Amino acid sequence: MAHEAHQAPDELDGLLRSLKVWSPDTTELRPFDPDTAPPTPLPLFTAWLADAARAGQPEPHAMSLATVDEEGRPDVRVLLLHGADADAWTFGTHSTSRKGRDLIAHPYAALAFYWPALGRQVRVRGPVTAAPAEAAQADLRARSTGALAAALTGRQSEDLGSLAELRRASEDAWSQAREHPTTPAPTWNLYRLHPRTVEFFQGDPDRRHVRLEYRRTEFGWERCLLWP
């Protein structure tokens, strides 16, 4: 047993050392001149998201969402960006889920997008507010039948007794979503993260990575370079 306990970490260490980052076969590290960046972050984010999609990056709208609970313990998970405008980045979840409860306790969060096809990251931090209920339901109706079925299944983050229980609840929700596509999901919320900082990271083959951070002030956005 002692030998097996030591073997797994050694195997993991070897695997980690063998993995390559930004291989030329899969990654194109493009030059990024921060002097040409727009005065506000959203146009640059939109351009980078489009670049990632054209470069073949799977699910470029997937992002990590970090929150903290009422005791200050951090948590992070991956979900999809629903939209963005000059005021906020938008995502959806149940108000009763762990992240929903976290946002009630501490309405401040961080987002991170990573596009290895281009060696790029975008990080967004700021306070979070809930959109009006009608906006949340309209967003849900604009998405797929599966998205509505998942929302109607509900009980996100609660303990689950068995996969059979989930299957029964999901089948009922799918039937409801197909037959009544305007059915509201009462706990489904649309959240808007109002950015205070937005950082754009462009990887460089010589490790001279470019980091440009936008900071919101009372006078608008200011830009600053960060050491990599």
C-alpha positions in Angstrom: 0.0 0.0 0.0 2.9 2.4 0.8 4.4 1.8 -2.6 1.0 2.5 -4.3 0.6 5.7 -2.3 4.0 7.0 -3.5 3.5 5.8 -7.1 0.5 8.0 -7.8 2.2 11.4 -7.0 5.3 10.3 -9.0 3.1 9.5 -12.0 1.2 12.8 -11.6 4.5 14.7 -11.4 5.8 13.0 -14.5 2.6 13.7 -16.4 2.7 17.4 -15.4 6.3 17.8 -16.5 5.5 16.2 -19.9 2.7 18.5 -20.8 3.5 21.4 -23.1 2.1 24.9 -22.9 1.3 26.9 -26.1 2.7 24.4 -28.5 3.2 25.9 -32.0 1.0 23.1 -33.3 -2.0 24.3 -31.4 -1.4 27.9 -30.3 -0.8 31.1 -32.3 0.8 33.7 -30.1 -0.1 37.0 -31.8 1.6 40.3 -31.1 -0.4 42.7 -29.0 0.3 46.4 -29.0 -1.5 47.9 -26.0 -1.1 51.4 -27.5 -3.6 50.4 -30.2 -6.2 49.2 -27.6 -9.5 51.0 -27.5 -10.3 53.4 -24.6 -12.9 51.1 -23.1 -12.6 47.3 -22.5 -15.8 45.9 -24.2 -14.7 46.5 -27.8 -11.4 44.7 -27.2 -13.1 41.9 -25.4 -15.5 41.5 -28.3 -12.7 41.4 -30.8 -10.7 38.9 -28.7 -13.8 36.7 -28.3 -14.3 36.7 -32.1 -10.6 36.0 -32.7 -10.9 33.0 -30.3 -13.9 31.6 -32.1 -12.3 32.0 -35.5 -9.1 30.3 -34.2 -11.2 27.2 -33.4 -11.2 27.7 -29.6 -13.9 25.4 -28.3 -16.6 27.2 -26.3 -14.8 30.6 -26.2 -17.8 32.0 -24.2 -17.1 29.6 -21.3 -15.7 31.4 -18.3 -14.7 30.7 -14.7 -16.8 32.5 -12.1 -15.3 33.0 -8.6 -17.3 34.0 -5.6 -16.9 33.8 -1.8 -19.5 32.5 0.7 -20.8 34.2 3.8 -17.7 32.9 5.7 -15.3 34.3 3.1 -14.4 30.9 1.6 -13.8 31.1 -2.1 -15.4 28.9 -4.8 -15.1 28.7 -8.5 -16.9 27.0 -11.4 -17.2 27.2 -15.2 -20.3 28.6 -16.9 -21.3 30.5 -20.0 -21.4 34.2 -20.7 -24.9 35.3 -21.6 -24.1 38.8 -22.8 -22.1 42.0 -22.1 -22.6 45.7 -22.6 -20.9 48.9 -21.6 -22.2 48.5 -18.0 -21.9 44.8 -17.2 -21.1 41.2 -18.1 -24.1 38.9 -17.7 -24.6 35.3 -16.6 -27.4 33.2 -15.3 -27.9 30.8 -12.4 -30.4 29.8 -9.7 -30.7 32.2 -6.8 -30.8 29.1 -4.6 -27.6 27.5 -5.9 -24.3 27.8 -4.1 -23.1 30.7 -6.4 -26.5 32.4 -6.0 -26.3 32.2 -2.2 -22.6 33.4 -2.4 -23.8 36.4 -4.4 -26.4 37.2 -1.8 -23.8 37.1 1.0 -21.1 38.9 -1.0 -22.3 40.6 -4.2 -18.9 40.8 -5.7 -17.3 38.3 -8.1 -14.6 37.7 -10.7 -14.7 36.2 -14.2 -11.8 34.6 -16.1 -11.7 33.6 -19.8 -8.8 31.5 -21.1 -8.3 30.9 -24.8 -5.2 28.6 -25.2 -5.5 28.7 -29.0 -4.2 32.2 -28.8 -2.5 32.2 -25.4 -4.9 34.8 -24.2 -6.8 35.5 -20.9 -9.3 38.1 -19.9 -10.1 38.7 -16.2 -13.0 40.8 -15.0 -13.8 41.9 -11.4 -16.6 43.9 -9.9 -19.9 44.1 -7.9 -22.8 42.0 -9.0 -26.5 42.9 -9.2 -29.5 40.7 -10.1 -31.4 41.8 -13.3 -35.2 42.2 -13.1 -37.1 38.9 -13.0 -38.7 39.6 -16.4 -35.2 40.0 -18.0 -34.1 36.7 -16.5 -37.1 34.8 -17.8 -36.8 36.5 -21.3 -33.1 35.4 -21.4 -34.1 31.8 -20.5 -36.8 31.7 -23.2 -34.3 32.9 -25.8 -32.1 29.9 -25.1 -32.6 26.3 -25.9 -35.3 23.9 -24.8 -32.6 22.1 -22.8 -31.6 25.2 -21.0 -35.2 25.7 -19.9 -35.5 22.0 -18.9 -32.4 22.3 -16.8 -33.7 25.5 -15.1 -37.1 23.8 -14.4 -35.3 20.8 -12.9 -34.0 23.2 -10.3 -32.6 22.2 -6.9 -29.1 23.1 -8.2 -26.3 22.3 -5.6 -28.7 20.4 -3.3 -27.8 16.8 -2.2 -29.1 14.2 -4.7 -30.3 10.8 -3.6 -29.7 8.9 -6.8 -29.2 9.4 -10.5 -32.7 7.8 -11.0 -34.2 10.7 -9.0 -32.4 13.1 -11.3 -33.6 11.3 -14.4 -37.3 11.4 -13.3 -37.1 15.1 -12.4 -35.3 15.9 -15.6 -37.8 13.9 -17.8 -40.7 15.8 -16.2 -38.9 19.1 -16.8 -38.1 18.3 -20.4 -41.8 17.5 -21.0 -42.8 20.8 -19.4 -40.3 22.7 -21.5 -41.4 21.2 -24.8 -45.1 21.5 -24.2 -45.0 24.9 -22.4 -41.9 26.8 -23.5 -43.0 30.0 -21.7 -43.1 28.3 -18.3 -41.3 30.5 -15.8 -38.4 29.1 -13.6 -38.9 31.1 -10.4 -35.4 30.7 -9.0 -33.6 31.4 -12.2 -31.8 34.7 -12.1 -29.8 36.8 -14.5 -26.8 38.4 -12.8 -24.8 41.4 -14.0 -21.2 41.9 -13.0 -20.3 45.6 -13.3 -16.6 45.6 -14.0 -14.2 47.7 -11.9 -11.1 46.2 -13.5 -10.7 44.2 -16.8 -7.3 42.7 -17.6 -6.2 41.5 -21.0 -3.3 39.0 -21.1 -1.4 38.1 -24.2 1.1 35.3 -24.0 4.6 35.8 -25.5 7.0 33.0 -26.5 9.8 34.7 -24.7 7.7 35.0 -21.5 7.4 38.8 -22.0 3.7 38.5 -21.7 1.7 41.7 -22.3 -0.9 42.5 -19.5 -3.1 45.5 -20.0 -5.6 46.4 -17.2 -8.5 48.8 -17.6 -9.5 50.4 -14.3 -12.9 52.2 -13.9 -12.7 55.6 -12.2 -15.2 58.3 -11.5 -14.0 59.9 -14.7 -14.2 56.8 -16.9 -11.7 54.1 -17.8 -7.9 54.4 -17.4 -5.4 51.9 -18.7 -2.2 50.5 -17.1 0.4 47.9 -18.0 1.2 45.2 -15.5 4.4 43.2 -15.1 3.9 39.6 -16.3 
